[in-house]
Amino acid sequence: MRHGPEGVEILGVFLQSFARACVNLSILGGAEGERLARVDSAEWCPAEALFAALAVIEARFDDPGPIKERIGTEMMRLWYERGPGRSIVARGVDFIHHQTGSEGYHGVTRGPSNDVGAFTLTALDEESGTARVWSTTPFDRAVERGVLLGGLSLAGDLVYVDVDNGADPSVFEIRFH
């Protein structure tokens, strides 16, 4: 089982959205999903709770990557529909702007900066429809890819979104139109 760095915490709403996404997608159900979903949204929780849930998913599926990506996408849908997303994202590219300086990421994580890392927009060209996000977080890259796919698709104004981190797992090359 993969463990996260000690001292890294996530805001309860992050864990709730992960759990609700898993329940909505029928990936993690019953007591497992409901226990995570009952966390107080304003409470800080050890990131280990998320890593443990991911380990359950990884043990259940032969190829968990696409499933974890879909969880990230669903988490963003929940953030947009039930959280502050609508007030932040009017256009798909607004979600990318929200990654500047890890603003979105640092709002739901805390701990030693070297362990928490960052999820940072490093390049954006709206005219050509390209962007790059660099991740130094301890979190799963497939989930992060889903977060980017979902976040860019929230407003419904983009007809095409592609996120690829195949060349370097920590560098997400994004194309959108």
C-alpha positions, -999 to 999 in steps of 0.1 A, spaced: 0 0 0 13 34 -9 15 59 19 15 97 17 40 119 34 34 123 72 20 157 82 1 163 49 -36 171 55 -65 176 32 -96 196 38 -127 174 46 -145 187 15 -117 172 -6 -122 138 10 -160 142 8 -159 150 -30 -135 120 -35 -159 97 -16 -190 111 -32 -174 107 -67 -166 70 -58 -201 64 -46 -217 82 -76 -196 61 -100 -203 29 -80 -166 24 -74 -164 26 -37 -197 19 -19 -213 9 13 -195 16 45 -162 26 29 -176 54 8 -202 66 33 -175 68 61 -154 91 40 -184 111 28 -194 118 65 -162 137 72 -169 173 82 -162 195 51 -143 221 72 -122 195 91 -86 189 83 -79 151 78 -47 132 73 -41 126 36 -35 90 45 -73 85 44 -73 93 7 -42 71 0 -60 42 18 -91 47 -3 -70 47 -35 -53 15 -24 -87 -2 -21 -95 9 -57 -61 -2 -70 -66 -36 -54 -100 -40 -70 -92 -32 -106 -66 -46 -129 -62 -12 -146 -72 15 -121 -58 44 -141 -89 52 -161 -111 47 -131 -90 71 -110 -91 96 -138 -129 94 -139 -130 100 -101 -110 132 -106 -134 143 -133 -164 136 -111 -148 154 -81 -146 185 -103 -183 182 -113 -192 181 -76 -170 210 -68 -186 230 -96 -222 220 -89 -221 219 -50 -191 240 -41 -176 273 -51 -168 262 -87 -195 282 -104 -183 315 -88 -147 307 -100 -152 291 -134 -172 309 -161 -151 296 -189 -131 264 -191 -98 284 -192 -108 300 -159 -101 267 -142 -66 268 -156 -61 303 -144 -72 291 -109 -41 268 -109 -18 298 -110 4 297 -79 -14 265 -68 -43 286 -55 -69 258 -59 -46 231 -46 -33 250 -16 -69 258 -6 -75 221 2 -41 209 14 -17 218 41 14 206 58 52 209 53 57 227 20 82 201 7 57 173 13 26 192 2 42 203 -31 23 223 -57 0 220 -86 11 250 -107 2 265 -141 35 270 -159 23 279 -193 -9 291 -210 -16 302 -245 -53 307 -248 -51 316 -285 -35 283 -295 -54 264 -268 -24 250 -249 -14 250 -213 10 231 -190 6 223 -153 34 210 -132 26 188 -102 49 181 -73 21 169 -51 21 135 -33 -12 126 -49 -21 102 -77 -14 116 -112 -44 98 -128 -67 115 -104 -50 148 -111 -54 142 -148 -91 137 -142 -92 169 -122 -78 189 -151 -101 172 -176 -131 178 -154 -121 213 -144 -117 224 -180 -150 209 -191 -171 224 -163 -184 255 -180 -193 236 -211 -177 262 -235 -148 239 -247 -156 213 -273 -123 195 -269 -100 189 -239 -70 166 -238 -46 162 -209 -14 141 -214 13 134 -189 28 104 -207 62 120 -214 67 131 -177 41 120 -151 44 153 -133 40 176 -163 5 178 -177 4 190 -213 -31 204 -220 -48 211 -253 -83 227 -256 -106 243 -281 
